[in-house]
């Protein structure tokens, strides 16, 4: 992760301009007590009336100058801070996108949303409004103390001591608040996760009448979040009165002690008037210290959490010198492949098969047999624990991820559609290359045009999040159209026709058989999905239990035969062996 100072250095000139504007604004503000001092001593006490007009004009100019430089300061801080926050958010999102699937296996969506949105917003706040005020407090307090010591060094000791006490209280409070902010952020991530899961699965919740249970789960996290925020408030309320007491007592003490000095002719009445004004001005930085410490603690805690994300490194990366295939033919080879994840649970064990370019392999097996894992290994979403996966006789670990993954058109069993038009969903990944005619052709081959062209806006129809409003079969046909439109050398269908009627499914498989230059991997539970494949593999407990053609597997009367009986009843007379 880039340090915050790196981002600040990139925008050093705008920040320098903003700080100079701030210093000028504060310096002008410090002129007002000096003008007041001269009005009291020279005009009121000495009767030099001719000085009144210049003094009043000076006060007017100070006000105008402060308005101009305060505006330029705040505008520059806000614009620059917004640019830095946008860059931090972009860099964080890019880093998250680079991480391997195993990271997402153990990290909730709600947590990542909190990091990208809430934590970056707090850093943004820390760099702009809070950061600006912290610098202003330091500049303000330094100039005021200088002016006070210039007027009367003995009287200036009192506000200097008060400033030291308030700074100590602020630091102590920041240390107390630090741990609380960590807990608040973690609970905020949990709360986001619960909310995101329930909103995404609201139909499932309602279907199982789980509203009461889910509301209770949300309320428990919400209560925890409330309790932590109350703990934060109690800490703030506990120490803030001390700061308020100091700021209220300081002007009174200055007036009492300064009055005695005036009576003893050790300072003029004008000096005392200016000193009281300065003491009123120094109250503001003291009062702000508590609130600023609170907000700064929040920003620092957010920065630490984002740094934890940056400590995660992608497990799957490009090789240093990747092999670039001149043309991907589509030959796929699994050579003694075994695979397990971090929990050491064995998913695949000694898998070997080869699919020649343009051929079709069907893969069947019970749920959890490892069918989808074959696709993950082929795409290098995960790496095989043992053995090798090859594309055109080259180990996929030696290929660039871009060439490998862009050579595969994939239709997953977990259909995902974006909240966009049907056209944009089909063109996904190739928006600048696919024409309307190509999209319509792909939809026709996927048997999706029949329902798309009945819609009012046809291909410009906006579908809801994850395809809300479409049936399961309609969503599957759109994702099949998306894969067909890419026209890649390898096509993978992972149980992607399960929601289709038999007639539509057979029509789509006829379309697939009409792709002689495309290597096809068809994963399914239905015999009808794989029966026309050149070779069919049956997985059981992560191993290849049976393999062969449709006819030969039926003749073996093993697992495939039992599946056939379960789906179709007694086989036809053609199976006699």
Residue pairs with C-beta under 8 A, 6 or more apart in sequence:
1 91
1 95
1 306
1 307
1 309
1 310
2 91
4 123
4 127
4 303
7 84
7 87
7 88
8 15
8 84
8 127
10 84
11 80
11 83
11 84
14 76
14 79
14 80
15 76
15 77
15 80
17 72
17 76
18 72
18 73
18 76
18 77
18 80
18 132
19 73
19 135
21 69
21 70
21 72
21 73
21 76
22 69
22 73
22 132
22 135
22 136
22 139
23 139
24 65
24 69
25 65
25 66
25 69
25 70
25 73
26 136
26 139
26 140
26 143
27 143
28 62
28 65
28 66
28 69
29 62
29 66
29 140
29 281
30 143
30 144
30 147
30 278
30 281
31 58
31 62
32 59
32 62
32 277
33 147
33 273
33 274
33 275
33 277
33 278
33 281
34 147
34 274
35 55
35 58
35 59
35 62
36 270
36 273
36 274
36 277
37 268
37 270
37 271
37 273
37 274
38 51
38 55
38 270
39 51
39 52
39 55
39 270
40 268
40 269
40 270
40 273
41 268
41 269
41 270
41 271
42 48
42 51
42 270
43 49
43 51
43 52
43 55
45 268
45 269
45 270
73 132
74 132
77 128
77 129
77 131
77 132
78 128
78 129
80 128
81 124
81 127
81 128
81 129
81 131
82 124
82 128
84 124
84 127
85 120
85 121
85 123
85 124
85 127
85 128
88 120
88 123
88 124
88 306
89 116
89 120
92 115
92 116
92 120
92 306
92 309
92 310
93 116
95 309
95 310
96 112
96 116
96 309
98 314
99 312
99 313
99 314
100 314
100 315
100 316
100 381
100 382
101 376
101 381
101 382
102 315
102 341
102 342
102 382
103 312
103 314
103 315
105 341
108 189
108 190
108 193
109 193
109 196
109 197
110 189
110 190
110 191
110 192
110 193
110 194
110 195
110 196
110 197
111 189
111 190
111 192
111 193
112 309
113 189
113 192
113 196
114 185
114 188
114 189
114 192
115 189
115 305
115 306
115 309
118 185
118 188
118 302
119 185
119 302
119 303
119 305
119 306
120 302
120 306
122 298
122 299
122 301
122 302
123 299
123 302
123 303
123 306
125 295
125 298
125 299
126 295
126 296
126 298
126 299
126 300
126 302
126 303
127 299
130 292
130 295
130 296
130 299
133 288
133 292
134 292
134 296
137 285
137 288
137 289
137 292
140 281
140 282
140 284
140 285
141 163
141 282
141 285
144 159
144 278
144 281
144 282
144 285
145 156
145 159
145 160
145 163
145 282
147 274
147 278
148 155
148 156
148 159
148 160
148 275
148 278
148 279
148 282
149 156
151 267
151 271
151 274
151 275
151 278
152 258
152 261
152 266
152 267
152 271
152 275
154 261
155 254
155 257
155 258
155 261
155 267
155 275
158 250
158 253
158 254
158 257
159 250
159 254
159 278
159 279
159 282
162 246
162 250
162 282
162 286
163 282
163 285
163 286
165 246
166 243
166 246
166 247
166 286
166 289
167 289
169 239
169 242
169 243
169 289
169 290
170 243
170 289
170 290
170 292
170 293
171 293
172 239
173 235
173 236
173 239
173 290
173 293
173 294
174 293
174 294
174 296
174 297
176 235
176 239
177 232
177 235
177 236
177 293
177 294
177 297
178 297
178 300
178 301
180 228
180 231
180 232
180 235
181 232
181 297
181 298
181 301
182 301
182 304
182 305
183 228
184 225
184 228
184 229
184 232
185 301
185 302
185 305
187 221
187 224
187 225
187 228
188 225
190 221
190 224
191 218
191 221
191 222
191 225
194 217
194 218
194 221
195 218
198 205
198 214
198 218
200 466
204 210
205 211
205 214
232 294
236 290
236 294
239 290
240 290
243 286
243 287
243 289
243 290
244 287
246 286
247 283
247 286
247 287
250 279
250 282
250 283
250 286
251 276
251 279
251 280
251 283
254 275
254 276
254 279
255 272
255 276
258 267
258 272
258 275
258 276
259 272
261 267
261 272
262 268
262 269
262 271
262 272
267 275
315 383
316 380
316 381
316 382
316 383
316 401
317 401
318 400
318 401
319 397
319 398
319 399
319 400
322 398
322 399
322 400
322 403
323 394
323 398
323 399
323 400
324 399
324 400
324 403
325 391
325 392
325 394
325 399
325 403
328 391
328 392
328 403
328 407
328 489
328 490
329 357
329 392
329 489
330 355
330 357
330 358
330 391
330 392
330 407
330 489
330 490
330 517
330 518
330 519
331 354
331 355
331 356
331 357
331 390
331 391
331 392
331 393
331 519
332 354
332 355
332 378
332 389
332 390
332 391
332 490
332 519
332 521
333 353
333 354
333 355
333 388
333 389
333 390
333 391
333 393
334 351
334 352
334 353
334 354
334 374
334 377
334 387
334 389
334 390
335 352
335 387
335 388
335 389
335 390
336 350
336 351
336 352
336 386
336 387
336 388
337 348
337 350
337 351
337 352
337 377
337 384
337 386
337 387
337 388
337 389
338 346
338 348
338 349
338 350
338 351
338 384
338 385
338 386
338 387
339 346
339 347
339 348
339 370
339 373
339 377
339 382
339 384
339 385
339 386
340 346
340 347
340 385
341 347
341 382
346 542
347 370
347 373
347 542
348 370
348 373
348 374
348 377
348 384
348 542
349 541
349 542
349 543
350 387
350 543
351 370
351 374
351 387
351 542
351 543
351 544
352 387
352 544
353 361
353 535
353 537
353 544
353 547
355 361
355 519
355 521
355 534
355 535
356 519
357 489
357 517
357 519
358 516
358 517
358 518
358 519
359 519
359 520
359 534
359 535
360 512
360 513
360 519
360 520
360 521
360 522
360 532
360 533
360 534
361 520
361 521
361 522
361 533
361 534
361 535
361 536
361 537
362 522
362 523
362 524
362 529
362 530
362 531
362 533
362 535
362 536
362 537
363 371
363 374
363 521
363 522
363 523
363 524
363 530
363 536
363 537
363 539
364 371
364 523
364 524
364 525
364 530
364 536
364 537
364 538
364 539
364 560
364 563
365 371
365 538
365 539
365 540
365 545
366 540
369 539
369 540
369 541
369 542
370 539
370 542
371 494
371 495
371 523
371 539
372 412
372 413
372 494
372 523
373 382
374 521
374 523
375 410
375 492
375 494
375 521
375 523
376 382
377 383
377 384
377 389
377 396
378 389
378 391
378 396
378 408
378 492
378 521
379 404
379 405
379 408
379 410
380 389
380 396
380 397
380 401
380 404
380 405
383 397
388 395
388 397
389 395
389 396
390 396
391 399
391 404
391 407
396 404
406 488
407 488
407 489
407 490
408 488
408 490
408 491
408 492
409 482
409 483
409 484
409 486
409 487
409 488
409 490
409 491
409 492
410 483
410 492
410 494
411 476
411 479
411 480
411 482
411 483
411 491
411 492
411 493
411 494
411 496
412 479
412 494
412 496
413 494
413 495
413 496
413 498
413 523
415 466
415 467
415 472
415 475
415 476
415 479
415 496
416 466
416 467
416 479
417 425
417 463
417 466
417 467
417 470
417 475
417 478
417 479
418 424
418 425
418 428
418 465
419 462
419 463
419 464
419 465
419 466
420 462
420 463
421 457
421 459
421 460
421 461
421 462
421 463
422 443
422 452
422 458
422 459
422 460
422 461
422 463
422 478
423 436
423 439
423 459
423 460
424 431
425 463
425 478
425 482
426 434
426 439
426 442
426 443
426 459
426 478
426 481
426 482
426 485
427 434
427 439
427 482
427 485
428 482
429 486
430 485
430 486
434 485
436 459
438 485
439 459
439 481
439 485
440 449
440 459
441 485
442 481
442 482
442 484
442 485
443 449
443 452
443 459
443 477
443 478
443 481
445 481
445 484
445 508
445 511
446 477
446 478
446 480
446 481
446 484
446 508
446 511
447 477
447 504
447 507
447 508
448 474
448 477
448 478
448 480
448 481
451 474
451 477
452 458
452 459
452 461
452 478
455 461
463 469
463 470
467 474
467 475
467 478
470 478
471 499
472 499
473 499
473 500
473 501
473 504
475 499
476 496
476 497
476 498
476 499
476 500
477 500
477 504
477 508
479 496
480 493
480 496
480 497
480 508
483 491
483 492
483 493
484 491
484 511
488 518
489 517
489 518
489 519
490 518
490 519
490 520
490 521
491 512
491 515
491 518
491 519
491 520
491 521
492 520
492 521
492 523
493 512
493 520
493 521
493 522
493 523
493 524
493 529
494 523
495 523
495 524
495 525
495 529
497 504
497 505
497 508
497 509
497 524
497 526
497 529
498 524
498 525
498 526
500 508
502 528
505 526
505 528
505 529
506 528
509 528
509 529
509 532
512 518
512 520
512 522
513 532
520 533
522 529
522 530
522 533
524 530
526 567
527 550
527 560
527 563
527 564
527 567
527 568
530 536
530 550
531 550
532 550
533 549
533 550
534 549
535 547
535 548
535 549
536 546
536 547
536 548
536 549
536 550
536 553
536 560
537 544
537 546
537 547
538 544
538 545
538 546
538 547
538 553
538 558
538 559
538 560
539 545
540 559
545 558
545 559
546 553
546 556
546 558
546 559
546 560
547 553
548 556
551 574
551 575
553 560
553 561
554 560
554 561
554 564
554 571
554 575
555 575
555 577
561 571
564 571
565 571
